[in-house]
Amino acid sequence: MNKQEIIARIAEKSGLTKKDVETVVNAVLEEITEALRAGEKVQFVGFGTFETRKRSARTGRNPQTGETINIPEAVIPAFRAGNKLKEAVK
């Protein structure tokens, strides 16, 4: 399922227009992105938590040449599913 399919389903269930739903979905995604950029956690109780995690610097290997390369430290987004979501997916 992609973003447009989600928008269509929400519009159908809510009775709102697709344009209104798209505005809301975009705003939610922007707010989650801004919170993660600021180092905050975003938690939807029962659904899950969006957070950032620090990935340590490490040594890797170029698969084409076999050359050793240094991979720098990075901050990455992560999602941890909540209990209700885990139960629903079982």
DSSP file (Angstrom, degrees, kcal/mol; ACC not computed):
  #  RESIDUE AA STRUCTURE BP1 BP2  ACC     N-H-->O    O-->H-N    N-H-->O    O-->H-N    TCO  KAPPA ALPHA  PHI   PSI    X-CA   Y-CA   Z-CA
    1    1 A M              0   0    0      0, 0.0     2,-0.2     0, 0.0     0, 0.0   0.000 360.0 360.0 360.0 136.5    0.0    0.0    0.0
    2    2 A N     >  -     0   0    0      1,-0.0     4,-2.1     0, 0.0     3,-0.2  -0.535 360.0 -90.4-110.4-179.8    1.3    3.4   -0.9
    3    3 A K  H  > S+     0   0    0      1,-0.2     4,-2.5     2,-0.2     5,-0.2   0.886 123.5  51.3 -59.4 -43.6    0.5    6.9    0.4
    4    4 A Q  H  > S+     0   0    0      1,-0.2     4,-2.2     2,-0.2    -1,-0.2   0.865 109.3  50.9 -65.6 -35.8   -2.2    7.6   -2.2
    5    5 A E  H  > S+     0   0    0      2,-0.2     4,-2.2     1,-0.2    -1,-0.2   0.892 110.4  49.3 -67.9 -39.3   -4.0    4.3   -1.4
    6    6 A I  H  X S+     0   0    0     -4,-2.1     4,-2.6     2,-0.2     5,-0.2   0.927 110.8  50.5 -63.4 -44.7   -3.9    5.2    2.3
    7    7 A I  H  X S+     0   0    0     -4,-2.5     4,-2.5     1,-0.2    -2,-0.2   0.916 110.5  49.7 -59.4 -44.3   -5.3    8.7    1.6
    8    8 A A  H  X S+     0   0    0     -4,-2.2     4,-2.1     2,-0.2    -1,-0.2   0.905 111.8  47.6 -63.0 -42.3   -8.1    7.1   -0.5
    9    9 A R  H  X S+     0   0    0     -4,-2.2     4,-2.4     2,-0.2    -2,-0.2   0.908 113.0  47.7 -66.6 -42.3   -9.1    4.6    2.2
   10   10 A I  H  X S+     0   0    0     -4,-2.6     4,-2.7     2,-0.2     6,-0.4   0.910 111.4  51.3 -65.6 -40.9   -9.1    7.3    4.9
   11   11 A A  H  X S+     0   0    0     -4,-2.5     4,-2.0    -5,-0.2     5,-0.3   0.908 111.1  48.6 -61.3 -41.9  -11.2    9.6    2.7
   12   12 A E  H  < S+     0   0    0     -4,-2.1    -2,-0.2     1,-0.2    -1,-0.2   0.919 115.9  42.5 -64.6 -44.4  -13.7    6.8    2.1
   13   13 A K  H  < S+     0   0    0     -4,-2.4    -2,-0.2     1,-0.2    -1,-0.2   0.851 122.1  38.3 -71.8 -34.7  -13.9    5.9    5.8
   14   14 A S  H  < S-     0   0    0     -4,-2.7    -2,-0.2    -5,-0.2    -1,-0.2   0.699  97.9-127.2 -93.0 -20.1  -14.1    9.5    7.1
   15   15 A G     <  +     0   0    0     -4,-2.0    -3,-0.1     1,-0.3    -4,-0.1   0.490  67.0 129.6  83.2   2.2  -16.2   11.2    4.4
   16   16 A L        -     0   0    0     -6,-0.4    -1,-0.3    -5,-0.3     2,-0.1  -0.415  66.2 -96.3 -82.4 164.4  -13.6   13.8    4.0
   17   17 A T     >  -     0   0    0      1,-0.1     4,-2.4    -2,-0.1     5,-0.2  -0.447  28.3-117.9 -76.9 156.3  -12.2   14.8    0.6
   18   18 A K  H  > S+     0   0    0      1,-0.2     4,-2.8     2,-0.2     5,-0.2   0.875 115.9  55.9 -60.0 -37.0   -9.0   13.2   -0.6
   19   19 A K  H  > S+     0   0    0      2,-0.2     4,-1.9     1,-0.2    -1,-0.2   0.909 108.4  46.3 -64.2 -42.2   -7.4   16.7   -0.7
   20   20 A D  H  > S+     0   0    0      2,-0.2     4,-2.0     1,-0.2    -2,-0.2   0.917 114.0  48.1 -65.3 -43.2   -8.2   17.3    3.0
   21   21 A V  H  X S+     0   0    0     -4,-2.4     4,-3.0     1,-0.2     5,-0.2   0.907 109.6  52.8 -64.4 -41.2   -7.0   13.9    4.0
   22   22 A E  H  X S+     0   0    0     -4,-2.8     4,-2.6     1,-0.2    -1,-0.2   0.897 107.7  52.2 -61.5 -39.9   -3.8   14.4    2.0
   23   23 A T  H  X S+     0   0    0     -4,-1.9     4,-2.0     2,-0.2    -1,-0.2   0.920 112.6  44.9 -60.7 -44.4   -3.2   17.8    3.8
   24   24 A V  H  X S+     0   0    0     -4,-2.0     4,-2.6     2,-0.2    -2,-0.2   0.929 113.3  49.2 -67.3 -46.1   -3.6   16.0    7.2
   25   25 A V  H  X S+     0   0    0     -4,-3.0     4,-2.5     1,-0.2     5,-0.2   0.925 112.3  48.4 -60.8 -44.9   -1.4   13.1    6.3
   26   26 A N  H  X S+     0   0    0     -4,-2.6     4,-2.3    -5,-0.2    -1,-0.2   0.897 111.2  50.6 -62.0 -40.3    1.3   15.4    5.0
   27   27 A A  H  X S+     0   0    0     -4,-2.0     4,-2.3    -5,-0.2    -2,-0.2   0.907 110.4  49.2 -65.4 -41.6    1.1   17.5    8.1
   28   28 A V  H  X S+     0   0    0     -4,-2.6     4,-2.3     2,-0.2    -2,-0.2   0.935 112.5  47.5 -62.4 -46.4    1.4   14.4   10.4
   29   29 A L  H  X S+     0   0    0     -4,-2.5     4,-2.3     1,-0.2    -2,-0.2   0.886 111.7  50.7 -63.7 -38.7    4.5   13.2    8.4
   30   30 A E  H  X S+     0   0    0     -4,-2.3     4,-2.7     2,-0.2    -1,-0.2   0.908 110.6  49.1 -64.7 -42.0    6.1   16.6    8.6
   31   31 A E  H  X S+     0   0    0     -4,-2.3     4,-2.4     2,-0.2    -2,-0.2   0.894 111.0  49.2 -66.3 -39.9    5.6   16.8   12.3
   32   32 A I  H  X S+     0   0    0     -4,-2.3     4,-2.4     2,-0.2    -1,-0.2   0.933 112.8  48.5 -62.7 -44.9    7.0   13.4   12.9
   33   33 A T  H  X S+     0   0    0     -4,-2.3     4,-2.4     1,-0.2    -2,-0.2   0.919 111.9  48.3 -61.0 -45.7   10.0   14.3   10.7
   34   34 A E  H  X S+     0   0    0     -4,-2.7     4,-1.7     2,-0.2    -1,-0.2   0.900 111.3  50.3 -63.5 -41.2   10.6   17.6   12.6
   35   35 A A  H  <>S+     0   0    0     -4,-2.4     5,-2.8     2,-0.2    -1,-0.2   0.919 112.0  47.0 -63.7 -43.5   10.4   15.9   16.0
   36   36 A L  H ><5S+     0   0    0     -4,-2.4     3,-1.5     1,-0.2    -2,-0.2   0.895 109.0  54.7 -64.9 -39.4   12.9   13.2   15.0
   37   37 A R  H 3<5S+     0   0    0     -4,-2.4    -1,-0.2     1,-0.3    -2,-0.2   0.852 107.9  50.6 -60.9 -34.3   15.2   15.9   13.5
   38   38 A A  T 3<5S-     0   0    0     -4,-1.7    -1,-0.3    -5,-0.2    -2,-0.2   0.428 122.6-108.1 -84.1   0.8   15.0   17.7   17.0
   39   39 A G  T < 5S+     0   0    0     -3,-1.5    -3,-0.2     1,-0.3     2,-0.2   0.622  74.1 136.9  85.0  12.7   15.9   14.4   18.7
   40   40 A E      < -     0   0    0     -5,-2.8     2,-0.3    -6,-0.2    -1,-0.3  -0.513  52.1-123.2 -90.2 159.3   12.4   13.8   20.2
   41   41 A K        -     0   0    0     -2,-0.2     2,-0.5    10,-0.1    10,-0.2  -0.776  15.2-151.0 -95.4 147.5   10.5   10.6   20.3
   42   42 A V  E     -A   50   0A   0      8,-2.6     8,-3.1    -2,-0.3     2,-0.5  -0.980  18.6-170.9-119.4 117.8    7.0   10.4   18.8
   43   43 A Q  E     -A   49   0A   0     -2,-0.5     2,-0.6     6,-0.2     6,-0.2  -0.936  20.5-173.2-120.5 127.5    4.8    7.9   20.5
   44   44 A F  E >>  -A   48   0A   0      4,-3.0     4,-2.4    -2,-0.5     3,-1.9  -0.946  37.6-124.1-111.6 104.8    1.3    6.6   19.5
   45   45 A V  T 34 S+     0   0    0     -2,-0.6    37,-0.0     1,-0.3     4,-0.0  -0.231  92.5   7.2 -56.1 128.9    0.2    4.5   22.5
   46   46 A G  T 34 S+     0   0    0      1,-0.1    39,-1.7    35,-0.0    -1,-0.3   0.022 128.0  62.8  87.6 -26.9   -0.6    1.0   21.3
   47   47 A F  T <4 S-     0   0    0     -3,-1.9    35,-3.0     1,-0.3     2,-0.3   0.906 105.4 -91.8 -93.8 -56.4    0.7    1.6   17.8
   48   48 A G  E  <  -AB  44  81A   0     -4,-2.4    -4,-3.0    33,-0.3     2,-0.4  -0.958  27.1 -89.2 162.2-179.5    4.4    2.3   18.2
   49   49 A T  E     -AB  43  80A   0     31,-2.5    31,-2.6    -2,-0.3     2,-0.4  -0.982  19.1-153.7-128.3 130.2    7.2    4.8   18.7
   50   50 A F  E     +AB  42  79A   0     -8,-3.1    -8,-2.6    -2,-0.4     2,-0.3  -0.869  34.2 149.2 -96.6 134.9    9.3    6.7   16.2
   51   51 A E  E     - B   0  78A   0     27,-2.5    27,-3.1    -2,-0.4     2,-0.4  -0.940  42.1-109.2-153.5 172.3   12.7    7.6   17.5
   52   52 A T  E     - B   0  77A   0     -2,-0.3     2,-0.4    25,-0.2    23,-0.0  -0.861  26.2-164.2-109.6 149.8   16.3    8.1   16.4
   53   53 A R  E     - B   0  76A   0     23,-2.7    23,-2.9    -2,-0.4     2,-0.6  -0.974  19.5-124.4-131.3 146.3   19.2    5.8   17.1
   54   54 A K  E     - B   0  75A   0     -2,-0.4     2,-0.6    21,-0.2    21,-0.2  -0.796  18.9-155.8 -92.5 125.8   22.9    6.4   16.9
   55   55 A R  E     - B   0  74A   0     19,-3.9    19,-2.4    -2,-0.6     3,-0.1  -0.904  22.4-125.8-101.2 122.3   24.8    4.0   14.7
   56   56 A S        -     0   0    0     -2,-0.6     2,-0.1    17,-0.2    15,-0.0  -0.173  28.1 -94.7 -65.0 155.9   28.4    3.8   15.7
   57   57 A A        +     0   0    0     16,-0.1     2,-0.3    13,-0.0    -1,-0.1  -0.428  56.1 170.1 -65.8 146.8   31.3    4.3   13.2
   58   58 A R  E     -C   71   0B   0     13,-2.3    13,-3.5    -2,-0.1     2,-0.5  -0.950  35.8-101.8-153.5 170.3   32.5    1.0   11.8
   59   59 A T  E     +C   70   0B   0     -2,-0.3    11,-0.2    11,-0.2     2,-0.2  -0.856  40.2 176.9-101.6 134.2   34.7   -0.5    9.2
   60   60 A G  E     -C   69   0B   0      9,-3.3     9,-2.5    -2,-0.5     2,-0.4  -0.655  23.0-123.0-124.8-177.2   33.1   -2.0    6.1
   61   61 A R  E     -C   68   0B   0      7,-0.2     7,-0.2    -2,-0.2     6,-0.1  -0.997  18.7-124.6-135.5 131.5   34.3   -3.5    2.9
   62   62 A N     >  -     0   0    0      5,-3.1     4,-3.0    -2,-0.4     5,-0.2  -0.629  21.7-150.0 -70.2 118.0   33.6   -2.5   -0.7
   63   63 A P  T  4 S+     0   0    0      0, 0.0    -1,-0.2     0, 0.0     0, 0.0   0.763  91.3  50.3 -66.6 -23.8   32.0   -5.6   -2.2
   64   64 A Q  T  4 S+     0   0    0      1,-0.1    -2,-0.0     3,-0.1    -3,-0.0   0.902 128.1  17.8 -79.5 -41.4   33.4   -4.9   -5.7
   65   65 A T  T  4 S-     0   0    0      2,-0.1     3,-0.1    -3,-0.0    -1,-0.1   0.636  90.9-128.7-106.7 -17.1   37.0   -4.2   -4.8
   66   66 A G     <  +     0   0    0     -4,-3.0     2,-0.1     1,-0.3    -2,-0.0   0.485  56.6 151.0  79.5   1.3   37.3   -5.8   -1.4
   67   67 A E        -     0   0    0     -5,-0.2    -5,-3.1    -6,-0.1     2,-0.3  -0.423  49.0-118.9 -69.1 138.6   38.8   -2.5   -0.2
   68   68 A T  E     -C   61   0B   0     -7,-0.2     2,-0.3    -2,-0.1    -7,-0.2  -0.622  35.9-174.7 -78.1 134.4   38.3   -1.7    3.5
   69   69 A I  E     -C   60   0B   0     -9,-2.5    -9,-3.3    -2,-0.3     2,-0.5  -0.937  24.8-122.4-129.9 153.5   36.4    1.5    4.1
   70   70 A N  E     -C   59   0B   0     -2,-0.3   -11,-0.2   -11,-0.2   -13,-0.0  -0.845  20.1-155.6 -95.7 127.0   35.5    3.5    7.2
   71   71 A I  E     -C   58   0B   0    -13,-3.5   -13,-2.3    -2,-0.5     3,-0.1  -0.908  21.0-130.8-101.9 121.2   31.7    4.1    7.6
   72   72 A P        -     0   0    0      0, 0.0   -17,-0.0     0, 0.0     2,-0.0  -0.190  29.3 -86.0 -71.7 162.6   31.1    7.2    9.7
   73   73 A E        -     0   0    0    -16,-0.1     2,-0.3   -19,-0.0   -17,-0.2  -0.347  53.6-172.8 -60.6 145.4   28.8    7.5   12.7
   74   74 A A  E     -B   55   0A   0    -19,-2.4   -19,-3.9    -3,-0.1     2,-0.5  -0.989  27.1-134.9-145.1 152.1   25.2    8.2   11.8
   75   75 A V  E     -B   54   0A   0     -2,-0.3   -21,-0.2   -21,-0.2   -23,-0.0  -0.944  33.1-175.1-105.2 126.8   21.8    9.0   13.4
   76   76 A I  E     -B   53   0A   0    -23,-2.9   -23,-2.7    -2,-0.5     2,-0.2  -0.900  26.1-112.9-124.7 150.0   19.0    7.0   11.8
   77   77 A P  E     -B   52   0A   0      0, 0.0     2,-0.3     0, 0.0   -25,-0.2  -0.537  36.9-174.8 -77.1 149.1   15.3    6.9   12.3
   78   78 A A  E     -B   51   0A   0    -27,-3.1   -27,-2.5    -2,-0.2     2,-0.4  -0.977  16.2-150.6-142.6 154.5   13.7    3.8   13.9
   79   79 A F  E     -B   50   0A   0     -2,-0.3     2,-0.5   -29,-0.2   -29,-0.2  -0.995   4.7-166.3-128.2 132.1   10.3    2.5   14.6
   80   80 A R  E     -B   49   0A   0    -31,-2.6   -31,-2.5    -2,-0.4     2,-0.0  -0.975  24.6-128.8-118.5 118.6    9.4    0.2   17.5
   81   81 A A  E     -B   48   0A   0     -2,-0.5   -33,-0.3   -33,-0.2   -34,-0.1  -0.343  19.8-127.9 -68.4 143.6    5.9   -1.4   17.2
   82   82 A G     >  -     0   0    0    -35,-3.0     4,-2.3   -38,-0.1     5,-0.2  -0.371  27.0-101.8 -84.6 169.2    3.5   -1.2   20.2
   83   83 A N  H  > S+     0   0    0      1,-0.2     4,-2.5     2,-0.2     5,-0.2   0.884 119.0  51.9 -61.7 -42.4    1.7   -4.1   21.8
   84   84 A K  H  > S+     0   0    0    -38,-0.2     4,-2.2     1,-0.2    -1,-0.2   0.896 111.6  47.4 -63.9 -39.4   -1.7   -3.5   20.1
   85   85 A L  H  > S+     0   0    0    -39,-1.7     4,-1.7     2,-0.2    -1,-0.2   0.915 111.3  51.0 -67.0 -42.5    0.0   -3.4   16.7
   86   86 A K  H  X S+     0   0    0     -4,-2.3     4,-1.2   -40,-0.2    -2,-0.2   0.919 112.1  47.0 -60.0 -43.9    2.0   -6.6   17.4
   87   87 A E  H  < S+     0   0    0     -4,-2.5     3,-0.2     1,-0.2    -1,-0.2   0.891 109.9  52.9 -65.7 -40.0   -1.2   -8.4   18.5
   88   88 A A  H  < S+     0   0    0     -4,-2.2    -1,-0.2     1,-0.2    -2,-0.2   0.815 110.1  48.4 -65.6 -30.2   -3.1   -7.2   15.4
   89   89 A V  H  <        0   0    0     -4,-1.7    -1,-0.2     1,-0.2    -2,-0.2   0.723 360.0 360.0 -84.6 -22.7   -0.5   -8.5   13.0
   90   90 A K     <        0   0    0     -4,-1.2    -1,-0.2    -3,-0.2    -2,-0.1   0.524 360.0 360.0 -53.7 360.0   -0.2  -11.9   14.6
